Amino acid sequence: MILSRPTQVSRIVSALAQNPVVAIIGARQVGKTTITYEVEKLLDGSVHRFDLEDPEDLARLEEPKLSLQGLNGLIIIDEVQRKPELFPLLRVLVDRREPRAQFLILGSAAPNLLKQSSESLAGRISYQTLNGFSSAEIDRKEGTKVWLRGGFPRSFLAPSEAASLAWRKNFIRTFLERDIPQLGFSIPAIMLSRFWNMLAHYHGQIWNGSELARAFGISQPSVKRYVDLLTDALVVWQLKPWHQNISKRQVKAPKVYIKDSGLLHSLLGIGNLADLERHPKIGASWEGFVLGEILDQLNIEANDAYFWATHAGAELDLLVFVQGRSIGFEVKRTVSPKITPSMRISLTDLNLELLFVIHAGDHDFQMAEKIFAIPMSQLKHHLERFKLSLLT
């Protein structure tokens, strides 16, 4: 079974229409290579592929200028982080007076780990983040399945819960033993594995480096280096705090989430829905999953999203800016959400235009002026209506 991803394909094709180089950035095994075949069907001209994990293709690019300068059409380079010295050459090739080629490069690391890409290709490259399957891309009845298994295609499409869990455990082992060293880090796999497992228990919490350092028995700088490494490797994401110019003391540390809910559940030892339903981290798991869905469907990068909290206890789960409008989101794993003091404080202090409360029930309704309750099962529909309303 193969699922089509028309929204993601459309974003990539649009980026190619405006930029000579487009980078698809996503974790290993998230479907980057597969989606390029869908993109290829919508484009005219020849296509040339190089997979830098294939020794033959790697050898073809030993003299990259000789190999690339005579090609036209679309050139796809997979796992480009294995050869970052390509980026200055790409700038030369796309700056030719009569450029004949476009480049679609695929990377399993954040742009800052692709080293020279930002400097060499400034103004010439568009970064497109590809995550796993979202609830908007699958049958509505499988929403719980994608939350439990996560969005990695092979995990989601596995024939059983046991097979899905086995795939994720193997992914984690391979990621730590092979992928991390390939990114240039020499941290022992067993050390990073222990840290990643510990971090899963802090999923959705405000970062407290000193607490984690004490629990793990290493220095605060080392703990920060570890979490930044996992963030750059696209398996963890940090939600930045928003600071408003108000008199209240505000939280200034990020929240930390395991990016894929399926990987989170594997790290927590959760193998099936029954285990998940009785696990103490179920609320945090659902919150992280829903926040990721919101950002994906609004096409907002994690770096452009925020949470807000004060030391007095007021908090907003997600703050985004859409066409200059401040929009808030609260995530409540309940079938009957209620207005809280935090919601009213957020509306006032952050001057929100709208506040959406995403819940686990079946009905949408207006809770108060500017506050609307939306069931998670209808998130796609309501966010599409919201985006359309901005155009009118």
N, C-alpha and C positions, 0 to 999 in steps of 0.2 A: 504494500500500500504506500503510495506517494502522495503527499498533500501539496497542492499548488499554493503559492504565496503571492497572489497578484499585487497586494499593496506594497510589499517589499520590492518586488520586481519593478513596479511603476516608479518607486522612489529612486532606484538605481538607474533606470533608463533616463529619467528626468535629469539626474545628476550628470550622466554622460553627455546629455545634450548641451550642457552648460560648462563642462570642464574637460580638459584634455586627459586628466588623470582622476580616477575615482578609486578610493580605497574602501573595500568592504572589511570592516573590523568586527571580529567576533571570536568567541572562545573556540577551542578545538572541537570538531565534530558537531558544530551547531548548524551546519548546512550551507556553508559559504560556497563550496565548489558546486553543489547541486543547483543552487539558485543561479549560478552563472549560465547554466545550460538553458534556463528559462529566459534569461536576459538575451542570450544569443539568438533565440528564435525571433525576437522582436527587432533585431538590427539587420541592416543590409551590409554586405561586404564580407570579406574573409575574416576568419578568426584563427589566432595562433595561441596555443596553450603551452605554458611552462609550469611544471610542478616541481618546486625546489626540494621536495622530499623524494623525488625520483632521481636516482643517480645519473641516468641518461640525460635528463633535462638539466640537471645541475652541471654536467659536463658541457652541454651545449652553450651554457652561459659562462664558461671559463673566460671567454673573450666576448663579453656581452655586447660591446659596440658592433663587432663584426656580425653577431647573430641577430641584432635587433634593428640596425639602421636601415636595412633593405626591406623590412616588412611593412605592410600597410594593413588597414582595417583595424580590428580590435585585437590587442595583445593582452592575454590574461596571464598573470604571474601569481601562482599560488604559493602560500607560506613565505611571503616576501621577507619576513623578519630574519630568515636564514641568510640573506644576502643584502644587508642594508647599504652596501656600497653601490647598489644599483641606482639609488635615488638621484645622485648628481647627474648620472648619465640620462635618466628619464627627463630631467630638466633640459638638458641639451637637445634631446630628441624632440620634445614637444615645442621647443622654441625655434625650431627650424623655420625658415621663411615659408615653406610650403609643407606643413606637417601632414603626413599621410597616415598617421596611426594615432589611435587612442589606447590608453592603458587602463586596464581594470586589474588592480592589485589586491590580493587577499592576504590578510594578516591576522595572526592569533595573539596579538598584543596591542595594548593601548598605543596611540600615536607617539607618545613620548618615548616608548620603548623601541619604536621603529627608527630611532636615532635621527638620521639626517633628513627624514621626510618633511618635517615642518620647515626646516631652514631651506632645503634645496628646492622644494616645490611650493613655496609660499605663493598664494594667488593662483596656483595652477591645479590644486588638488581639492577634492571634496571627500570628506570622510562620511561613510554610511555605516552605522552600527547595525549589525544583524544579531538579534537574539534568537532564542529557540521559539518554537511554536507558541503563539498566544491564544487566548480563548477566542479572539476575534477570527482566528484562522481555522477553527475546528467546529464541529457540530456542538451546539449549545449543550447537549446532553452529556458531553464529555468534559465539561468544565472542571469537575472534581478530579477527573483522571489527569488532566494536564497540571493541576495543582499538586497532586500526589507524586506523579512521576517526573514533573518538570518538562521543559520545552525541548530538550535535546531530542532530535528526531528518532534516534534508535532506542532511546529510553521510552518515549511516548508510544511508539509503534510496536514495542516488544509484544510477543504473543501472550505474556502473562506477567503478573506482578513480580514473581520470582525472577523471571528473565530480565525485566526492567531493572530491578535492584542489582542483579549481577552485573549488568552492563555499566551501571553507575559506579559500582565499587571498582570495576576494572578501569574505568575512565579516571577515577581519582588516583589509583595506583600509577597508571601510565603517565598522568599529568605530573605527578610529583617526581617520578623516577626518570622520565625522559624529557618532558616539555620544559620544565623549569630549568634544567641545565642547559638546554638549547637556547634559552633566553639570556644566558650568560651569568646565571647565579649558581653559586657553589654551596648553597645551604643543604645540609644532609636531608634526604627525603623523610627520614623518620622524625626529625625535628620539626620540619614544616607540617608533616601530617598531624603530629600532636597539637601544634598551634592551630591548624585549620579546624580540627575537631573541637578544640576549646572555644574557638571563635564562634562556632555554630551555636554554642550555648549562650552567647552574647548577641545573637541575631536580633536586630531591631532595637538594640539599646544604644544609648549615647556612649560614645567612645570614652573609655577610662583607661588610659595607658598605664597608669601606676598600678591599678588593680590587676590588670592582665599581666603586667610584668612580675608582680609578686606571685600570682598564681602559677605562672610559667617558670619562674625562677631565673629570669634574664633581665637585662636592663631595659628601661623605657625606650631608648633609641632603637634597640634591636626589635622590640615589639612593634614599634612604628614602621620599621623597615619591612618587617614580615607582612603587615597588613597592607602596606603600599605595594609590595611585590604582588600579592594576590589580587589587588585591585587592578594593577597594570596588566596582569595576566587574564583579566576579564572574568574572574570567578567570584569576586567580591565587589560590592559597590558601596561607596560612602556618600550618604546624603548630607549635603552641607547645611549648616545652620544659617538662617536669615537673621540679620541684625536690623532692627528698625530704630530710628532716632527717637526713642521714647525714654521716659525716666525709669522704666522697669529694668531690673537686671536680667539679661537674656543669656541663654545657653550659647556657648561659642565653640563647642566640640561637635563633630559630625556624628551621625548615626551610622552604624555598620550593618550591612546585610549580606548574607550569602546570596549571590545573584540568581541562581537557579534553585527553585523550590525542591526539585528532585534531589539535587546534590545536598541541600540542607537536610532533607529527610534521611538520606543515606548516612551523613555524618552524625546524625542524632540517633541512628539505629532504628529508624521508622521504616518498616517494610510494607505496610498495607494500610488501608483506610482505618481499620479498627485500631491499629497502633497510633495513628495520627490523632484520632478523635479523643483518645485518653491521654495524650502527651501534654505536659504543661506548656510547651512552646507552640501549641496549636494557634493561639491568637497572634503571636509574633510571626509565625509562618504565613498565615493568611494575610496579614498586613503587608508583609514584604511582597507576596505574590500579587496582591491587588495594586500596590503602588507601581510595580513593574509594568502591569497591564495598562495602567493609566498613561504612563510615560510613553509606552510603545504605541498606543493607539492615538495619542496626541502628537507623536513623532517629536518628542522632546528628549534631548540627551540628559543623562543623569547629572552632568556638570551644570545644567541650566535649571535644575530643580532644587528645592530647599524644604526643610522643615523649620518650624519655629517653636521655641519654648522659652518660658521665663522660669527663674528660680522660685517663683511663687507657685508654680504648678500649671499655669496656662500653657496649652500646647496645640499646635496644628500639625497633622501628619504630613501634609504635602502642600507646598506653595509653588505655583508656577505662574508664568507671565505669558499670556497668549494675546498677541497683537497689542501689547501695552496694557492689557487688563490683568489685574491680580485675581487669580482664581485659587480657592482653597479646597482641599479634599480632606475629609475625615474617614477613616476606615473602622467600621464597627461590625464585629462578628456577632450579630444579633438579628432577629427577624423583626424587631420593633425598636428601631433607634429613637432616642430621645435627645432633645436639645440640652446641651450641657453648658455650664458657665464658660468653659474654655471656648466653645463655639462663639458665644456672644462676644467674649473678649477679643478673639481673633478677628471677627468681623469689624470691630471698632478700631482696634490698635493697628491692624494691617490694612484697613480701608479696603476690604475685599469687595469685589463686585458681585461675586457669587461664591457660595460654599456648598459643595456637593458632599453628601454623606453616603458612602457606599456601604451597603449592608447585605446580609445573607438571606433576606426575605424575598418575597415575590412581587411586591407592589412598589410603584413609585408614587411619591406624593410631596406636596410642598409642606415643609415643617414650620416655616416662618418666612418673613420677608427676606429674600436673598438666600434662603437655605432650602435645599431640595434633597430628598432622600431618593437614592437610585439603587435598585437591586443589582448585585454583581452580575447576575444572569442577563441583565439588559444593558450592561455598561457600554458595549459597542454602539447600540442604537442611540443611547442618550448622548454619547460623546459626538457622534456624527451629527445629531441635531444641533448640538452646541456649536460645532465648527461651522455648520451651515448658517446659524444665526449670526455669526460674526461677519458673514459676507453680505448680509442684507442691511 
